[in-house]
Amino acid sequence: MSGAYRRAVEYVEVARSESERGELVLRERRPGPADAGAGPTVLELRANGVFVMDSVEHASEVALADAALDAVAEPRSVLVGGLGLGFTLDRVLGDRRVEHVDVVEIESALVEWMRDGTIPHGRRLLADDRVRVVVADLVVALAEAGPSAYDVILLDVDNGPGQLVHETNAAVYGDPFLRSVHQRLRHGGALVVWSAARAPSLAETLRRDFDEVAEHDHAVRLQDRDEHYWLYAARRA
């Protein structure tokens, strides 16, 4: 981040939570006093000091949903692993073919910030009758789901296999868990996994169980720099 950009903004903590996984912080990024009116107030989510996402650049979170919804003829039942700031969920709910959405999020504080309006658009999303929120570890929650439970599964629980915020999330990108995901998809169903960096090993692992696997590169503008995020899409034919 350039010195000019640092001078142009200030950070205000909105909410904070501590758990056995560490610290979760929601903060506002505002134009500094000398730059009033220079830009909008932005919500930013950080875990253990690591940037997770903000409310400005969420194109890849939207694309995460689109990649699966576009590939499935009747995406009636959807699992969203990782709530984040809700942009993937919002996109899923915008598809009227979707009849039910399970959202699995391990951080109860993040769910509460959505419910109580700390994250302003959260109340609208969680009030949708099609949504069920499960506060749990994703690996445990999926193990309890029956076979062929979902048409679409979307995973955005960390920054990807190569940039983990929580080491315990490594299991989400491993063969045993992804094989379990395959079993819980209906025939013709799709899985899409978000990653902050290219992950060829993840694509290789997916190919062991899934019939079709594709890697998608998304160029994004993150604050003052260009970045690339990656989506890994897999289908059960």
C-alpha positions as CSV (number, residue, x, y, z in Angstrom):
1,M,0.0,0.0,0.0
2,S,1.4,3.4,-1.0
3,G,2.1,6.1,1.6
4,A,-0.3,8.4,-0.3
5,Y,-3.1,5.8,0.2
6,R,-2.3,5.3,3.9
7,R,-2.6,9.1,4.4
8,A,-5.9,9.2,2.5
9,V,-7.8,6.8,4.8
10,E,-8.5,6.1,8.4
11,Y,-9.7,2.9,10.1
12,V,-12.5,2.7,12.7
13,E,-13.1,-0.6,14.5
14,V,-16.8,-1.6,14.3
15,A,-16.8,-4.9,16.1
16,R,-14.4,-7.5,17.4
17,S,-14.6,-11.1,18.5
18,E,-12.2,-13.6,20.1
19,S,-12.5,-17.3,19.9
20,E,-10.3,-20.4,20.0
21,R,-9.4,-19.6,16.4
22,G,-8.2,-16.2,17.3
23,E,-9.4,-12.7,16.5
24,L,-12.1,-11.5,14.1
25,V,-12.3,-7.8,13.4
26,L,-14.8,-5.8,11.4
27,R,-13.7,-2.2,10.7
28,E,-14.6,0.7,8.5
29,R,-12.1,2.2,6.1
30,R,-12.9,5.9,5.7
31,P,-11.5,8.8,3.8
32,G,-9.1,10.7,6.0
33,P,-10.0,14.2,7.3
34,A,-8.0,15.8,4.6
35,D,-9.8,13.8,2.0
36,A,-13.4,14.1,3.1
37,G,-15.7,13.2,0.2
38,A,-12.9,11.4,-1.6
39,G,-14.7,8.0,-1.5
40,P,-17.2,5.8,0.3
41,T,-16.9,4.3,3.7
42,V,-15.9,0.6,3.3
43,L,-16.4,-2.4,5.6
44,E,-13.4,-4.6,5.9
45,L,-13.1,-8.0,7.6
46,R,-9.9,-9.3,9.0
47,A,-9.0,-12.6,10.8
48,N,-6.0,-12.7,13.0
49,G,-4.7,-9.5,11.4
50,V,-5.1,-10.9,7.9
51,F,-7.3,-9.2,5.3
52,V,-10.2,-11.4,4.4
53,M,-12.4,-9.2,2.2
54,D,-14.1,-5.8,2.0
55,S,-17.4,-4.4,0.7
56,V,-15.8,-2.8,-2.4
57,E,-14.2,-5.6,-4.3
58,H,-16.5,-8.6,-4.2
59,A,-16.6,-9.5,-7.9
60,S,-14.9,-12.9,-7.3
61,E,-17.4,-13.7,-4.5
62,V,-20.2,-13.1,-6.9
63,A,-18.4,-15.1,-9.6
64,L,-18.1,-18.0,-7.2
65,A,-21.9,-18.3,-7.2
66,D,-22.3,-17.6,-10.9
67,A,-19.8,-20.3,-11.9
68,A,-22.0,-23.0,-10.2
69,L,-25.4,-21.6,-10.9
70,D,-24.7,-21.2,-14.6
71,A,-23.5,-24.9,-14.8
72,V,-26.5,-26.5,-13.1
73,A,-29.9,-26.7,-14.8
74,E,-32.0,-26.8,-11.5
75,P,-29.9,-25.5,-8.6
76,R,-32.7,-26.0,-6.1
77,S,-30.6,-26.8,-3.0
78,V,-27.4,-24.9,-2.3
79,L,-24.7,-25.0,0.4
80,V,-22.6,-21.9,1.0
81,G,-19.5,-22.7,3.1
82,G,-18.3,-19.5,4.6
83,L,-20.6,-16.5,5.1
84,G,-18.0,-13.6,4.8
85,L,-19.8,-10.4,4.2
86,G,-22.7,-12.1,2.4
87,F,-22.0,-11.3,-1.2
88,T,-22.0,-14.9,-2.4
89,L,-25.2,-15.6,-0.5
90,D,-26.8,-12.5,-2.0
91,R,-26.0,-13.7,-5.5
92,V,-27.4,-17.1,-4.8
93,L,-30.6,-15.7,-3.4
94,G,-31.0,-13.6,-6.6
95,D,-31.5,-16.8,-8.6
96,R,-35.2,-17.7,-8.3
97,R,-34.5,-21.3,-9.2
98,V,-32.9,-21.7,-5.7
99,E,-35.4,-23.0,-3.2
100,H,-33.1,-23.6,-0.2
101,V,-29.7,-22.4,1.0
102,D,-27.7,-23.8,3.9
103,V,-25.0,-21.4,5.1
104,V,-22.3,-23.0,7.2
105,E,-20.2,-20.5,9.2
106,I,-18.0,-21.3,12.1
107,E,-17.8,-17.8,13.6
108,S,-20.9,-17.1,15.5
109,A,-20.0,-13.5,15.9
110,L,-20.0,-13.0,12.2
111,V,-23.5,-14.4,12.0
112,E,-24.6,-12.1,14.8
113,W,-23.1,-9.1,13.0
114,M,-25.3,-9.9,10.0
115,R,-28.4,-10.5,12.1
116,D,-28.2,-7.4,14.2
117,G,-27.4,-5.0,11.3
118,T,-23.7,-4.3,12.2
119,I,-23.2,-5.5,8.7
120,P,-26.0,-3.3,7.2
121,H,-27.2,-5.6,4.4
122,G,-27.1,-8.7,6.7
123,R,-30.6,-8.6,8.1
124,R,-32.1,-8.6,4.6
125,L,-30.1,-11.7,3.6
126,L,-30.7,-13.8,6.7
127,A,-34.4,-12.9,6.8
128,D,-35.0,-14.7,3.5
129,D,-37.2,-17.7,4.1
130,R,-35.0,-19.9,1.9
131,V,-31.9,-19.4,4.2
132,R,-30.8,-21.7,7.1
133,V,-27.7,-20.7,8.9
134,V,-25.7,-23.4,10.6
135,V,-22.9,-22.3,13.0
136,A,-20.5,-25.2,12.8
137,D,-17.2,-26.4,11.4
138,L,-17.9,-27.1,7.7
139,V,-16.2,-30.5,7.7
140,V,-18.5,-31.6,10.6
141,A,-21.7,-30.1,9.0
142,L,-21.1,-31.7,5.7
143,A,-20.5,-35.1,7.3
144,E,-23.9,-34.9,8.8
145,A,-25.6,-34.1,5.5
146,G,-27.1,-37.0,3.6
147,P,-25.8,-38.2,0.2
148,S,-27.0,-36.2,-2.8
149,A,-28.2,-33.4,-0.5
150,Y,-27.2,-30.4,-2.7
151,D,-27.2,-29.3,-6.3
152,V,-24.5,-26.7,-5.7
153,I,-21.8,-26.4,-3.1
154,L,-19.7,-23.2,-2.8
155,L,-16.6,-23.1,-0.6
156,D,-15.0,-19.8,0.6
157,V,-13.8,-20.7,4.2
158,D,-10.2,-19.4,4.0
159,N,-7.8,-17.7,1.6
160,G,-7.1,-21.0,-0.2
161,P,-4.8,-24.0,0.4
162,G,-1.6,-21.9,0.0
163,Q,-2.6,-18.9,2.2
164,L,-4.4,-20.4,5.2
165,V,-5.5,-18.0,8.0
166,H,-6.4,-21.1,10.1
167,E,-4.3,-24.2,9.6
168,T,-7.2,-26.4,10.6
169,N,-8.9,-25.4,7.3
170,A,-6.3,-27.4,5.4
171,A,-8.7,-30.3,5.6
172,V,-11.2,-28.5,3.4
173,Y,-8.8,-28.7,0.4
174,G,-7.8,-32.3,1.0
175,D,-9.0,-35.5,-0.8
176,P,-11.1,-37.0,2.0
177,F,-13.2,-33.9,2.4
178,L,-13.6,-33.2,-1.3
179,R,-14.6,-36.8,-1.9
180,S,-17.3,-36.3,0.8
181,V,-18.4,-33.1,-1.1
182,H,-18.7,-35.2,-4.3
183,Q,-21.0,-37.7,-2.5
184,R,-23.2,-34.9,-1.3
185,L,-23.8,-33.5,-4.7
186,R,-26.6,-34.7,-6.9
187,H,-25.8,-35.9,-10.4
188,G,-25.1,-32.9,-12.5
189,G,-24.3,-30.8,-9.4
190,A,-21.4,-28.4,-9.2
191,L,-18.7,-27.4,-6.6
192,V,-16.8,-24.2,-6.8
193,V,-13.9,-23.3,-4.5
194,W,-12.5,-19.8,-4.0
195,S,-8.8,-19.2,-3.6
196,A,-6.7,-16.1,-3.1
197,A,-3.8,-17.7,-5.1
198,R,-3.5,-20.2,-7.9
199,A,-3.7,-23.7,-6.5
200,P,-2.8,-26.4,-9.1
201,S,-2.7,-29.0,-6.4
202,L,-6.3,-28.3,-5.6
203,A,-7.3,-28.8,-9.2
204,E,-5.3,-32.1,-9.2
205,T,-7.1,-33.3,-6.1
206,L,-10.5,-32.4,-7.6
207,R,-9.8,-34.4,-10.7
208,R,-9.5,-37.6,-8.7
209,D,-13.3,-37.6,-8.0
210,F,-15.0,-35.1,-10.3
211,D,-15.7,-35.5,-14.0
212,E,-15.1,-32.0,-15.1
213,V,-12.7,-29.5,-13.4
214,A,-11.9,-26.0,-14.6
215,E,-9.7,-23.2,-13.2
216,H,-10.8,-19.6,-13.6
217,D,-8.6,-16.5,-13.1
218,H,-10.3,-13.3,-11.9
219,A,-8.4,-10.0,-12.1
220,V,-9.4,-7.7,-9.2
221,R,-8.4,-4.2,-8.0
222,L,-7.8,-4.5,-4.3
223,Q,-7.5,-1.0,-2.7
224,D,-4.5,0.4,-4.7
225,R,-3.1,-2.7,-6.4
226,D,-4.0,-5.3,-8.9
227,E,-4.5,-8.9,-7.7
228,H,-5.7,-12.2,-9.1
229,Y,-8.1,-14.5,-7.4
230,W,-8.9,-18.0,-8.5
231,L,-12.0,-20.2,-8.7
232,Y,-11.9,-24.0,-9.0
233,A,-15.1,-25.4,-10.5
234,A,-15.9,-29.1,-10.6
235,R,-19.0,-31.0,-11.8
236,R,-20.4,-34.4,-11.0
237,A,-21.6,-35.6,-14.4
